Amino acid sequence: MPAPDGPSTEDLIGRVERGLYVVGDKSWSIDMQRFNFQFTGQRFYRIEDGKLAGMLRDVAYQGNTVDFWNACDGLCGREEYFLGGSPECGQHTEEILLELGFDWEAIGGLKERGAIP
């Protein structure tokens, strides 16, 4: 979720000494334990000294969930936060949604709206 009084995307990038800025999602996968994952984006940019320093090609990011979230230093504010996509989790979407607390009625509603297959 967004930080209540969080910074803009530009401000977040300004805090990064060396990193990646990912725009959009392209493909992704995650293992059954939801630990190891990888994804590609529509566009990747290199961040150096708080500024976008050029677009990168053929980037794939891989990691594990614990390290990824433990390394998260900040989230943007409500003005720039966008919850995109759907709660589809790849294989076993219904089982995962049930574990997250969704009931069958809520899952049915997601299917009716086309949010999940």
N, C-alpha and C positions, 0 to 999 in steps of 0.2 A: 504494500500500500504506500501511497505517497507520504512524505514527511509533511506534517500539518503546516509548518512554515518553511518548507524546504526550498532549496535554491532552484534556479533555472538550469536547464541543460548546459547552457554556456558557462554558468558559474561552476557546475560540477566538473566540466572539462577543464576549467581553469585551475582546479585543485590537483589535477593529475600530472605527475612528473613524466611518466612513461606508461602508455597503455593503448587500448583499442576502444574505438567508438563503433558500435554495431547499429546499423539502421535496418529494420525489417528482419523477418526470419525467412529462411529458404527451406532448409531441411534439418531434421533433428532426430536424435534417438536417445533413449535412456534405458538402462537395464531394469530388470524386474524388481530389484531392491530399491530403485530410484536413487542409486548412488553414483554410478559412472554415467556420463552423458557426453554428447558431442552435438554441435550444431554449426550450420553455416548461415550467413546473413545475406541480405540483398546487397548491402554495401558495408565495407569495413574501412575505417580511417585510422591512421596512426596518430596517437596523441604524444606530443613531446613538449615538455615545459609549459603545459597548460593551453596548448594550441593544437588545432588540427594540422597535421604535418603531411598530408597527402593520402590519397586513396590507395588501398592495398588490393591485390588480386589473389584469387584462389585461397582464401583463408578458411580454415576450419578450427573451431575452438573446441577443446575437449578438457574435461576435468571431472571432479567429483563434487557432489552437492555440498558436503560439509565444508570443504576448502573454499568453494565458490562463495557461499553465504558468509563464512567467517572473514573473507577478504573484502566484503562489501563495506565501503566507507561512507556511503551516503545514497540517498534517493532524492529525486527531484520533488518539487512541490506540486500541489494539486493542479495548478494551471497547466503544467506540462505533462502530467502523468496520463498515460493512455493504457488501459487494459485492453489489449488486442487479442485477437484469436478467440479460441473457445477453451473450455476445460477438457478438451480431448487429450488423452494421455497416451496415445498410441495403442498398443495392445492392452486389452483388459480395462478399457476406460470405465465401464460400469462398475467393476469391482473396486477400482481405485476411488471413484466418486462415492461409493458406499462407505469405504473406509474413512473418507474425509467428512462423513456425516450427512451426505445427500441421501434422501430416501427415494423410493422408486417413483413416487409422484413427481418429485423435482427432476429426476432423470428423464421421465417421460416428457415433462415440459421443455427440457433442453432439446430433446429430439424433435418435438413438434415445431420448435422455433428454428430448427436447423443448426443449432449450436454444436451438436455432436451427431455423428452418423447413427 
